[in-house]
Amino acid sequence: MEIAAGVHLIDGLRGSNVYLIADRRLILVDTAMPGNGEAVLGFIRRLGRAPDELVFIVITHGLIVHAGGAAELRRLTGARVVAHPEEGTRLSDGTLVLRGDINRQARPLLRALSRFGRFPPCPIDLPAADGDELASAGGIRILHTPGHTPGSISLLMHRQRVLFVGDAIVSNRDRLSRPLPFGADQEQSERSLRRLAQSRFDVCCFGHGAPVTAAA
């Protein structure tokens, strides 16, 4: 489903919403659960594009429902994975990889539960910092919006005025809400919400729930 010029919501995936930005190059925002790779590639082909046109896989945060398919899609397309370093861990050889059990700051029970969210490790090729720009589709700015997880990021497309917020905000049927408090830092979440509210955008895309496509 095209929700703004060149911005598509890929339907039929398990886990979170996954968005494809189609310009001269292709950018994927999140990957949903492991095992969705072929469905994502099928969607790309139905647009008349080739999987090797995918250059970036941007992960809004490292929970399995958003990042579980990153390793598979990186392998299938050769795209580089972009994520905040706080969503990764360093291996003994110095490689920075996405991990599934990211809630180090959570209460012990929540940390234990997060171990069930582990997924195939995936290198972070481009560690994202606040204010970084992806030079595609008129420019896409990375905003560090911690709270739900320490390294949560949002993306702002300047030309199309589209904002991707991951799980910083959840879209319900009749209202918007704050994210579930799984490992969350409430003070950070509130600061991130205030920052997002000051951004200029017309369309808002959420990790879960329907996008707001006008007057967002």
Salt bridges, closest charged atoms under 4 A:
ASP23 OD1 - ARG159 NH2 3.09
ASP30 OD2 - HIS66 ND1 2.99
GLU53 OE1 - ARG49 NE 2.80
GLU86 OE1 - ARG104 NH2 3.48
ASP101 OD2 - ARG118 NH2 3.08
ASP125 OD1 - ARG74 NH2 2.86
ASP130 OD1 - ARG195 NH1 2.70
GLU133 OE2 - ARG141 NE 2.82
GLU133 OE2 - HIS158 NE2 3.09
ASP167 OD2 - HIS61 NE2 3.24
ASP167 OD2 - HIS66 NE2 3.06
ASP167 OD2 - HIS148 NE2 3.35
ASP167 OD1 - HIS208 NE2 3.50
GLU190 OE2 - ARG178 NE 2.55
ASP202 OD2 - ARG161 NE 2.90
